[in-house]
C-alpha cells in the first residue's frame, strides 16, 4: 500500500512539473475519459466530466495514458463528403461555388491564406451518386481565452 502512495506522489510531481496538464484544462485521455481538470492533488487528479460528475483518478493511472489537451487546440478541420444524384450533375458547378461562398462569408475564422486548404470539389463517382468533398480549416480561440 505504501508503494502505491509513493508512486502516486512521484507521478503527481511528474505531472506538475510537465507542461501537459493544468487545472482548468479540458482533456481527453486514452481510456476515453474526458472533462475539465478540477484539481490536481498530491496523489490524484479530479476531473469534472461533461455531465458534471467528478471523477478522481490516481496519478499512476494518468501518467500511463495518452492525453489530448483540447484546451490547447489551435485549429479545427471540417471534412465532409456530400452525395448528389446524377440527375443534378448540371447544377454542381453553381452549387459548389455557392457552398464555398456561404462558408467563406459565414465563418470568420476560416483559414484562406493558404496555410491550410479550403476546398469544395467534385471528388468521386459513386454507384448511384456524385460525391462532393468539403475540406475547410478554422482557427480556434483557446478555451482559456
Secondary structure, DSSP 8 states (H G I E B T S, - for coil): -HHHHHHHHHHHHHHHHSSS--TT-EEEETTS-EEEEEEE-SSEEEEEETTS-EEEEEHHHHTTS-EEEGGG--EEEEEEEEEE-GGGGGGHHHHHHHHHHHHHHH-TTB--SSSS--EEEEEEE-SS-EEEEEEEEEE---TT-
